[in-house]
């Protein structure tokens, strides 16, 4: 009785690339920075593979990181995706800003094909509902005498229905003629 539509919503805040020299991180923080950089590199490879129309890359490396596997639908899949690039006006952050803009430009070239996710059961239910509506309309036509089944078992529209349709058409034509004649009579009487 119910149609099931499925949807996913990903809200991802990508960390900026971590420059170990600049941050001076050591130990756990350094490992975390390396992990972030690996994920961003894998994401960059996926974006490059999807966004470069000139190469027509057959293999897209989604499995290279957890991040790209999670975002597979958002990147070249069945999703609407918005990417917001944050940049800094500071001279000190010029290279990061430039890299971010290049990244966003490559991501902009990705074309997703969005369709409604509907499971097979829901599709069958929709098809069956349409079939029921069509059959109910057909049944009403039989009850109203619009359709008949002949002696040979063939289905056709009833002669009465055809005659009725012709009479209605003739009736509307005659009404138009009467209206036109009435307007002509009114015009003559007003002189």
KOLVO-380625 format. One line per 3 residues: number of its first residue (from 1); for each residue x, y, z of N, C-alpha, C, CB. Coordinates in nm, 2 decimals. Glycine has a CB too. Example, Ala and Ser with C-alpha at 12.3 -4.5 7.8 and 13.67 -1.06 7.14 Angstrom:
BEGIN
1> 1.32,-0.57,0.78,1.23,-0.45,0.78,1.32,-0.33,0.78,1.13,-0.45,0.90 | 1.28,-0.22,0.71,1.37,-0.11,0.71,1.29,0.00,0.79,1.41,-0.06,0.57 .
//
This chain:
BEGIN
1> 0.08,-0.12,0.00,0.00,0.00,0.00,0.09,0.13,0.00,-0.09,0.00,0.12 | 0.21,0.12,0.05,0.29,0.23,0.06,0.41,0.22,-0.04,0.35,0.25,0.20 | 0.44,0.33,-0.10,0.56,0.34,-0.19,0.68,0.37,-0.10,0.54,0.43,-0.31 .
4> 0.79,0.31,-0.13,0.91,0.34,-0.05,1.02,0.41,-0.13,0.97,0.21,0.01 | 1.05,0.53,-0.09,1.16,0.60,-0.15,1.28,0.60,-0.06,1.12,0.74,-0.20 | 1.40,0.58,-0.11,1.52,0.58,-0.02,1.60,0.71,-0.06,1.60,0.46,-0.04 .
7> 1.66,0.76,0.05,1.75,0.88,0.03,1.86,0.87,0.13,1.67,1.01,0.04 | 1.97,0.94,0.09,2.09,0.96,0.18,2.12,1.10,0.18,2.21,0.87,0.13 | 2.17,1.15,0.30,2.21,1.29,0.31,2.35,1.29,0.37,2.11,1.37,0.40 .
10> 2.45,1.34,0.30,2.58,1.35,0.35,2.61,1.49,0.37,2.69,1.28,0.25 | 2.66,1.53,0.48,2.71,1.66,0.51,2.85,1.64,0.56,2.62,1.74,0.62 | 2.95,1.68,0.47,3.09,1.65,0.50,3.17,1.77,0.50,3.14,1.55,0.39 .
13> 3.24,1.79,0.61,3.33,1.90,0.62,3.47,1.84,0.60,3.32,1.97,0.76 | 3.53,1.87,0.48,3.66,1.82,0.45,3.77,1.91,0.52,3.69,1.81,0.30 | 3.86,1.84,0.59,3.96,1.92,0.65,4.06,1.97,0.55,4.04,1.83,0.76 .
16> 4.13,2.08,0.58,4.23,2.13,0.48,4.35,2.04,0.48,4.27,2.27,0.52 | 4.43,2.04,0.38,4.55,1.96,0.38,4.64,2.00,0.48,4.61,1.97,0.23 | 4.70,1.91,0.55,4.78,1.94,0.67,4.93,1.94,0.63,4.76,1.83,0.78 .
19> 4.99,2.05,0.64,5.13,2.07,0.61,5.21,2.05,0.74,5.17,2.21,0.55 | 5.28,1.93,0.75,5.35,1.90,0.87,5.45,2.00,0.92,5.41,1.76,0.86 | 5.52,2.06,0.82,5.62,2.16,0.85,5.55,2.28,0.91,5.70,2.20,0.73 .
22> 5.45,2.32,0.85,5.38,2.44,0.89,5.31,2.43,1.03,5.27,2.48,0.79 | 5.25,2.31,1.05,5.18,2.29,1.18,5.27,2.25,1.29,5.07,2.19,1.16 | 5.38,2.19,1.26,5.48,2.14,1.36,5.42,2.03,1.44,5.51,2.26,1.45 .
25> 5.33,1.95,1.38,5.26,1.84,1.46,5.36,1.72,1.47,5.13,1.79,1.38 | 5.35,1.65,1.58,5.43,1.53,1.61,5.34,1.43,1.67,5.55,1.57,1.70 | 5.39,1.30,1.66,5.31,1.19,1.73,5.18,1.17,1.67,5.29,1.22,1.87 .
28> 5.07,1.16,1.75,4.94,1.13,1.71,4.89,1.23,1.61,4.84,1.12,1.83 | 4.91,1.36,1.64,4.87,1.47,1.55,4.93,1.45,1.41,4.90,1.61,1.61 | 5.05,1.41,1.40,5.12,1.39,1.27,5.06,1.28,1.20,5.27,1.37,1.29 .
31> 5.03,1.17,1.27,4.96,1.05,1.20,4.82,1.09,1.15,4.95,0.94,1.30 | 4.75,1.17,1.23,4.62,1.22,1.19,4.63,1.31,1.07,4.55,1.30,1.31 | 4.73,1.40,1.06,4.75,1.48,0.94,4.78,1.40,0.82,4.86,1.58,0.97 .
34> 4.86,1.30,0.84,4.90,1.21,0.72,4.77,1.14,0.67,5.01,1.11,0.76 | 4.69,1.09,0.77,4.57,1.02,0.73,4.47,1.12,0.65,4.50,0.97,0.86 | 4.46,1.24,0.70,4.38,1.34,0.63,4.43,1.36,0.49,4.37,1.47,0.71 .
37> 4.56,1.38,0.48,4.62,1.40,0.35,4.59,1.29,0.25,4.76,1.43,0.36 | 4.60,1.16,0.30,4.58,1.04,0.22,4.43,1.04,0.17,4.61,0.91,0.30 | 4.34,1.07,0.26,4.20,1.08,0.22,4.17,1.18,0.12,4.11,1.10,0.34 .
40> 4.23,1.30,0.14,4.21,1.41,0.04,4.28,1.38,-0.09,4.27,1.54,0.10 | 4.39,1.31,-0.09,4.46,1.27,-0.21,4.37,1.17,-0.29,4.59,1.21,-0.19 | 4.31,1.07,-0.22,4.22,0.98,-0.29,4.10,1.05,-0.34,4.18,0.87,-0.18 .
43> 4.04,1.14,-0.26,3.93,1.22,-0.31,3.96,1.30,-0.44,3.87,1.31,-0.20 | 4.08,1.36,-0.43,4.13,1.44,-0.55,4.14,1.35,-0.67,4.26,1.50,-0.52 | 4.19,1.22,-0.65,4.21,1.13,-0.77,4.07,1.09,-0.82,4.28,1.00,-0.72 .
46> 3.97,1.07,-0.74,3.84,1.04,-0.78,3.78,1.16,-0.86,3.74,1.00,-0.66 | 3.79,1.28,-0.80,3.74,1.40,-0.87,3.81,1.42,-1.00,3.76,1.52,-0.78 | 3.94,1.40,-1.01,4.01,1.41,-1.14,3.96,1.31,-1.24,4.16,1.39,-1.12 .
49> 3.94,1.18,-1.20,3.89,1.08,-1.29,3.75,1.11,-1.34,3.89,0.94,-1.22 | 3.67,1.16,-1.25,3.53,1.19,-1.29,3.52,1.32,-1.37,3.44,1.20,-1.17 | 3.60,1.42,-1.33,3.58,1.55,-1.39,3.65,1.58,-1.52,3.62,1.65,-1.29 .
52> 3.74,1.49,-1.56,3.82,1.51,-1.68,3.76,1.45,-1.80,3.97,1.46,-1.66 | 3.68,1.53,-1.88,3.61,1.48,-1.99,3.70,1.43,-2.10,3.51,1.58,-2.04 | 3.82,1.49,-2.11,3.91,1.46,-2.22,3.97,1.32,-2.22,4.02,1.56,-2.23 .
55> 3.98,1.27,-2.10,4.05,1.13,-2.08,3.94,1.02,-2.09,4.12,1.13,-1.95 | 3.82,1.04,-2.05,3.72,0.94,-2.04,3.77,0.81,-1.97,3.67,0.90,-2.18 | 3.81,0.84,-1.84,3.87,0.73,-1.76,3.77,0.62,-1.73,3.92,0.79,-1.62 .
58> 3.81,0.50,-1.75,3.72,0.39,-1.73,3.71,0.35,-1.58,3.77,0.26,-1.81 | 3.83,0.35,-1.51,3.83,0.32,-1.37,3.83,0.44,-1.28,3.95,0.23,-1.34 | 3.74,0.45,-1.19,3.73,0.55,-1.09,3.77,0.49,-0.96,3.59,0.62,-1.08 .
61> 3.88,0.54,-0.89,3.93,0.47,-0.77,3.86,0.51,-0.64,4.08,0.51,-0.75 | 3.73,0.46,-0.64,3.65,0.49,-0.52,3.70,0.41,-0.40,3.50,0.45,-0.55 | 3.76,0.29,-0.42,3.80,0.21,-0.31,3.93,0.24,-0.24,3.80,0.06,-0.35 .
64> 3.99,0.35,-0.29,4.12,0.39,-0.23,4.11,0.45,-0.09,4.19,0.49,-0.32 | 4.00,0.49,-0.05,3.99,0.54,0.09,3.84,0.53,0.14,4.03,0.69,0.10 | 3.82,0.53,0.27,3.69,0.52,0.33,3.61,0.64,0.28,3.70,0.52,0.48 .
67> 3.67,0.76,0.28,3.60,0.88,0.24,3.54,0.87,0.10,3.70,1.00,0.24 | 3.62,0.82,0.00,3.56,0.81,-0.13,3.46,0.71,-0.14,3.68,0.78,-0.23 | 3.47,0.60,-0.06,3.36,0.50,-0.06,3.23,0.56,-0.01,3.40,0.38,0.02 .
70> 3.24,0.63,0.10,3.12,0.70,0.16,3.06,0.80,0.06,3.16,0.77,0.29 | 3.14,0.87,-0.01,3.09,0.97,-0.10,3.07,0.93,-0.24,3.18,1.09,-0.10 | 3.07,0.80,-0.27,3.05,0.74,-0.40,2.93,0.79,-0.47,3.06,0.59,-0.40 .
73> 2.81,0.79,-0.40,2.69,0.84,-0.46,2.69,0.99,-0.49,2.57,0.81,-0.37 | 2.76,1.06,-0.41,2.77,1.21,-0.43,2.86,1.24,-0.54,2.82,1.27,-0.30 | 2.96,1.16,-0.57,3.06,1.19,-0.67,3.03,1.10,-0.79,3.20,1.16,-0.62 .
76> 2.96,1.16,-0.89,2.93,1.09,-1.01,2.82,0.98,-1.00,3.05,1.03,-1.06 | 2.75,0.98,-0.90,2.64,0.88,-0.88,2.51,0.94,-0.89,2.66,0.82,-0.74 | 2.41,0.90,-0.81,2.27,0.93,-0.82,2.24,1.03,-0.71,2.18,0.81,-0.81 .
79> 2.30,1.15,-0.71,2.28,1.24,-0.60,2.29,1.39,-0.66,2.38,1.22,-0.49 | 2.23,1.47,-0.58,2.25,1.62,-0.60,2.36,1.65,-0.51,2.12,1.70,-0.58 | 2.46,1.72,-0.56,2.58,1.75,-0.47,2.61,1.90,-0.48,2.70,1.66,-0.52 .
82> 2.64,1.95,-0.37,2.69,2.09,-0.36,2.82,2.09,-0.29,2.58,2.18,-0.28 | 2.92,2.16,-0.35,3.05,2.17,-0.28,3.08,2.31,-0.26,3.16,2.10,-0.37 | 3.11,2.35,-0.14,3.14,2.49,-0.10,3.29,2.49,-0.07,3.06,2.54,0.02 .
85> 3.36,2.57,-0.14,3.51,2.59,-0.12,3.53,2.71,-0.03,3.58,2.60,-0.25 | 3.60,2.69,0.08,3.64,2.80,0.17,3.78,2.84,0.14,3.62,2.76,0.32 | 3.80,2.97,0.11,3.93,3.02,0.08,3.97,3.14,0.17,3.94,3.07,-0.07 .
88> 4.10,3.17,0.18,4.14,3.28,0.27,4.20,3.39,0.18,4.25,3.22,0.37 | 4.17,3.52,0.22,4.23,3.63,0.15,4.37,3.66,0.19,4.14,3.76,0.18 | 4.42,3.59,0.29,4.56,3.62,0.34,4.67,3.57,0.24,4.58,3.55,0.47 .
91> 4.77,3.65,0.23,4.89,3.62,0.14,4.95,3.49,0.19,4.99,3.73,0.14 | 4.95,3.47,0.32,5.01,3.36,0.38,4.95,3.22,0.34,5.01,3.37,0.54 | 4.82,3.23,0.30,4.75,3.11,0.26,4.72,3.10,0.11,4.61,3.11,0.34 .
94> 4.81,3.17,0.04,4.79,3.18,-0.11,4.79,3.04,-0.17,4.90,3.26,-0.17 | 4.88,2.96,-0.14,4.89,2.82,-0.20,4.77,2.74,-0.17,5.02,2.75,-0.16 | 4.73,2.74,-0.04,4.61,2.66,0.00,4.49,2.71,-0.08,4.59,2.67,0.15 .
97> 4.48,2.84,-0.09,4.36,2.90,-0.16,4.36,2.86,-0.31,4.36,3.05,-0.15 | 4.48,2.87,-0.37,4.49,2.83,-0.51,4.46,2.68,-0.53,4.63,2.86,-0.56 | 4.51,2.59,-0.44,4.48,2.45,-0.45,4.33,2.42,-0.43,4.57,2.37,-0.35 .
100> 4.27,2.49,-0.34,4.13,2.48,-0.31,4.05,2.51,-0.43,4.08,2.56,-0.19 | 4.08,2.62,-0.50,4.01,2.67,-0.61,4.02,2.57,-0.73,4.05,2.81,-0.66 | 4.15,2.51,-0.75,4.17,2.41,-0.85,4.08,2.29,-0.82,4.32,2.38,-0.86 .
103> 4.08,2.25,-0.70,4.01,2.13,-0.65,3.86,2.15,-0.68,4.03,2.11,-0.50 | 3.81,2.27,-0.65,3.66,2.30,-0.67,3.63,2.31,-0.82,3.63,2.43,-0.60 | 3.73,2.36,-0.90,3.70,2.36,-1.04,3.69,2.23,-1.10,3.82,2.45,-1.11 .
106> 3.78,2.13,-1.06,3.77,2.00,-1.11,3.64,1.93,-1.06,3.89,1.91,-1.06 | 3.60,1.96,-0.94,3.47,1.90,-0.89,3.35,1.95,-0.96,3.46,1.93,-0.74 | 3.36,2.08,-1.01,3.25,2.14,-1.09,3.22,2.06,-1.22,3.28,2.28,-1.11 .
109> 3.32,2.00,-1.27,3.31,1.93,-1.40,3.24,1.79,-1.39,3.44,1.91,-1.46 | 3.22,1.75,-1.26,3.15,1.62,-1.25,3.00,1.63,-1.28,3.17,1.56,-1.10 | 2.95,1.54,-1.36,2.81,1.54,-1.39,2.74,1.42,-1.33,2.79,1.54,-1.55 .
112> 2.64,1.44,-1.24,2.57,1.34,-1.18,2.44,1.31,-1.26,2.54,1.37,-1.03 | 2.39,1.19,-1.26,2.26,1.16,-1.32,2.16,1.12,-1.21,2.28,1.04,-1.42 | 2.08,1.22,-1.17,1.99,1.20,-1.06,1.85,1.14,-1.10,1.96,1.34,-0.99 .
115> 1.81,1.03,-1.04,1.68,0.97,-1.06,1.63,0.93,-0.92,1.69,0.84,-1.15 | 1.50,0.91,-0.92,1.43,0.88,-0.79,1.47,0.73,-0.76,1.28,0.90,-0.80 | 1.51,0.71,-0.64,1.54,0.57,-0.59,1.41,0.51,-0.55,1.64,0.57,-0.47 .
118> 1.37,0.40,-0.62,1.25,0.34,-0.59,1.27,0.19,-0.59,1.13,0.38,-0.68 | 1.24,0.12,-0.49,1.26,-0.03,-0.49,1.16,-0.10,-0.58,1.25,-0.08,-0.35 | 1.19,-0.22,-0.62,1.12,-0.29,-0.72,0.97,-0.32,-0.67,1.18,-0.43,-0.75 .
121> 0.95,-0.34,-0.54,0.82,-0.36,-0.49,0.73,-0.24,-0.51,0.82,-0.40,-0.34 | 0.79,-0.12,-0.48,0.72,0.01,-0.50,0.68,0.03,-0.65,0.79,0.12,-0.45 | 0.78,-0.01,-0.74,0.75,0.01,-0.88,0.64,-0.08,-0.92,0.88,-0.02,-0.96 .
124> 0.64,-0.21,-0.87,0.53,-0.30,-0.91,0.40,-0.25,-0.85,0.56,-0.44,-0.85 | 0.40,-0.20,-0.73,0.28,-0.14,-0.67,0.22,-0.03,-0.76,0.30,-0.09,-0.53 | 0.31,0.06,-0.81,0.27,0.17,-0.89,0.21,0.12,-1.02,0.39,0.27,-0.92 .
127> 0.28,0.02,-1.08,0.23,-0.04,-1.21,0.10,-0.10,-1.19,0.33,-0.14,-1.26 | 0.08,-0.17,-1.08,-0.05,-0.24,-1.05,-0.16,-0.14,-1.03,-0.04,-0.34,-0.93 | -0.13,-0.03,-0.96,-0.23,0.08,-0.94,-0.27,0.14,-1.07,-0.18,0.19,-0.84 .
130> -0.18,0.16,-1.16,-0.21,0.21,-1.29,-0.30,0.12,-1.37,-0.09,0.25,-1.37 | -0.27,-0.01,-1.36,-0.35,-0.12,-1.43,-0.49,-0.12,-1.37,-0.28,-0.26,-1.41 | -0.50,-0.11,-1.24,-0.64,-0.11,-1.17,-0.72,0.01,-1.22,-0.62,-0.11,-1.02 .
133> -0.65,0.13,-1.23,-0.73,0.25,-1.27,-0.77,0.23,-1.42,-0.63,0.37,-1.26 | -0.69,0.17,-1.50,-0.72,0.15,-1.64,-0.84,0.05,-1.65,-0.60,0.09,-1.72 | -0.84,-0.06,-1.57,-0.94,-0.16,-1.57,-1.08,-0.10,-1.52,-0.90,-0.28,-1.50 .
136> -1.07,-0.02,-1.41,-1.19,0.05,-1.36,-1.25,0.14,-1.47,-1.16,0.13,-1.23 | -1.17,0.21,-1.54,-1.22,0.30,-1.65,-1.29,0.21,-1.75,-1.11,0.38,-1.71 | -1.23,0.10,-1.79,-1.28,0.01,-1.89,-1.42,-0.05,-1.84,-1.18,-0.10,-1.92 .
139> -1.42,-0.08,-1.71,-1.55,-0.14,-1.66,-1.66,-0.04,-1.66,-1.52,-0.19,-1.51 | -1.62,0.09,-1.63,-1.73,0.20,-1.63,-1.78,0.22,-1.78,-1.67,0.33,-1.58 | -1.69,0.20,-1.87,-1.73,0.21,-2.01,-1.83,0.10,-2.05,-1.61,0.22,-2.11 .
142> -1.80,-0.02,-2.00,-1.89,-0.13,-2.03,-2.03,-0.11,-1.96,-1.83,-0.26,-1.98 | -2.02,-0.06,-1.84,-2.15,-0.04,-1.76,-2.23,0.07,-1.83,-2.12,0.00,-1.62 | -2.16,0.17,-1.88,-2.23,0.29,-1.94,-2.28,0.25,-2.08,-2.14,0.41,-1.95 .
145> -2.24,0.14,-2.14,-2.28,0.10,-2.27,-2.19,0.16,-2.38,-2.42,0.15,-2.29 | -2.08,0.21,-2.34,-1.99,0.27,-2.44,-1.92,0.16,-2.51,-1.89,0.37,-2.37 | -1.88,0.06,-2.44,-1.81,-0.06,-2.51,-1.91,-0.18,-2.50,-1.68,-0.09,-2.44 .
148> -1.90,-0.26,-2.60,-1.98,-0.39,-2.61,-1.89,-0.50,-2.66,-2.10,-0.37,-2.69 | -1.93,-0.62,-2.63,-1.86,-0.74,-2.68,-1.96,-0.80,-2.78,-1.82,-0.84,-2.57 | -1.91,-0.82,-2.90,-1.99,-0.88,-3.01,-2.01,-1.03,-2.99,-1.93,-0.85,-3.14 .
151> -2.10,-1.08,-3.08,-2.13,-1.23,-3.07,-2.00,-1.31,-3.09,-2.23,-1.26,-3.17 | -1.91,-1.26,-3.18,-1.79,-1.33,-3.21,-1.68,-1.31,-3.10,-1.73,-1.29,-3.34 | -1.71,-1.24,-2.99,-1.62,-1.21,-2.88,-1.53,-1.09,-2.90,-1.53,-1.33,-2.86 .
154> -1.55,-1.02,-3.01,-1.47,-0.90,-3.04,-1.52,-0.78,-2.96,-1.46,-0.87,-3.19 | -1.43,-0.70,-2.92,-1.46,-0.58,-2.84,-1.47,-0.46,-2.93,-1.36,-0.56,-2.73 | -1.58,-0.38,-2.91,-1.59,-0.26,-3.00,-1.68,-0.16,-2.92,-1.66,-0.29,-3.13 .
157> -1.68,-0.04,-2.97,-1.76,0.06,-2.92,-1.91,0.04,-2.96,-1.71,0.21,-2.95 | -2.00,0.07,-2.88,-2.14,0.04,-2.91,-2.19,0.14,-3.02,-2.23,0.05,-2.79 | -2.28,0.09,-3.10,-2.34,0.18,-3.20,-2.42,0.30,-3.14,-2.44,0.10,-3.29 .
160> -2.48,0.27,-3.02,-2.55,0.38,-2.95,-2.46,0.48,-2.91,-2.63,0.32,-2.83 | -2.34,0.44,-2.86,-2.24,0.54,-2.82,-2.20,0.63,-2.94,-2.12,0.47,-2.75 | -2.17,0.56,-3.05,-2.12,0.63,-3.17,-2.23,0.73,-3.21,-2.09,0.54,-3.28 .
163> -2.36,0.68,-3.22,-2.47,0.76,-3.26,-2.49,0.88,-3.17,-2.60,0.68,-3.27 | -2.47,0.86,-3.04,-2.48,0.96,-2.94,-2.38,1.07,-2.96,-2.47,0.90,-2.79 | -2.25,1.02,-2.99,-2.14,1.12,-3.01,-2.17,1.20,-3.13,-2.01,1.04,-3.02 .
166> -2.22,1.14,-3.24,-2.26,1.22,-3.36,-2.37,1.32,-3.34,-2.30,1.12,-3.47 | -2.47,1.27,-3.26,-2.58,1.36,-3.23,-2.53,1.48,-3.14,-2.69,1.29,-3.16 | -2.44,1.46,-3.05,-2.39,1.56,-2.96,-2.31,1.66,-3.05,-2.30,1.51,-2.85 .
169> -2.24,1.61,-3.14,-2.16,1.70,-3.23,-2.25,1.78,-3.32,-2.06,1.62,-3.32 | -2.36,1.72,-3.37,-2.46,1.79,-3.46,-2.53,1.89,-3.37,-2.55,1.69,-3.52 | -2.56,1.86,-3.25,-2.63,1.95,-3.16,-2.55,2.07,-3.13,-2.67,1.88,-3.03 .
172> -2.42,2.06,-3.11,-2.34,2.17,-3.08,-2.32,2.26,-3.21,-2.20,2.13,-3.03 | -2.32,2.20,-3.32,-2.31,2.27,-3.45,-2.44,2.35,-3.47,-2.29,2.18,-3.57 | -2.55,2.29,-3.44,-2.68,2.36,-3.46,-2.70,2.48,-3.36,-2.80,2.26,-3.44 .
175> -2.65,2.46,-3.24,-2.65,2.57,-3.14,-2.57,2.69,-3.18,-2.60,2.52,-3.00 | -2.45,2.66,-3.24,-2.37,2.77,-3.30,-2.45,2.84,-3.41,-2.24,2.72,-3.35 | -2.52,2.77,-3.49,-2.59,2.83,-3.60,-2.71,2.91,-3.55,-2.65,2.72,-3.70 .
178> -2.78,2.86,-3.45,-2.89,2.93,-3.39,-2.84,3.06,-3.32,-2.96,2.85,-3.28 | -2.72,3.05,-3.25,-2.67,3.17,-3.19,-2.63,3.28,-3.30,-2.54,3.14,-3.11 | -2.57,3.23,-3.41,-2.53,3.33,-3.51,-2.66,3.39,-3.58,-2.45,3.25,-3.62 .
181> -2.76,3.31,-3.60,-2.89,3.36,-3.66,-2.95,3.46,-3.56,-2.99,3.25,-3.69 | -2.95,3.43,-3.43,-3.01,3.52,-3.33,-2.94,3.65,-3.33,-3.01,3.46,-3.19 | -2.81,3.65,-3.34,-2.73,3.78,-3.34,-2.76,3.86,-3.47,-2.58,3.75,-3.34 .
184> -2.79,3.79,-3.58,-2.82,3.85,-3.71,-2.96,3.92,-3.69,-2.82,3.76,-3.83 | -3.06,3.85,-3.63,-3.19,3.90,-3.61,-3.19,4.02,-3.52,-3.28,3.79,-3.55 | -3.11,4.01,-3.41,-3.09,4.13,-3.32,-3.03,4.25,-3.39,-3.01,4.09,-3.20 .
187> -2.94,4.22,-3.48,-2.88,4.33,-3.55,-2.98,4.40,-3.64,-2.76,4.28,-3.63 | -3.06,4.32,-3.71,-3.17,4.38,-3.80,-3.27,4.45,-3.72,-3.23,4.26,-3.88 | -3.31,4.40,-3.60,-3.41,4.47,-3.52,-3.37,4.60,-3.46,-3.46,4.37,-3.41 .
190> -3.23,4.61,-3.44,-3.18,4.73,-3.37,-3.17,4.84,-3.47,-3.05,4.70,-3.31 | -3.18,4.82,-3.60,-3.17,4.93,-3.70,-3.30,5.01,-3.70,-3.15,4.88,-3.84 .
//
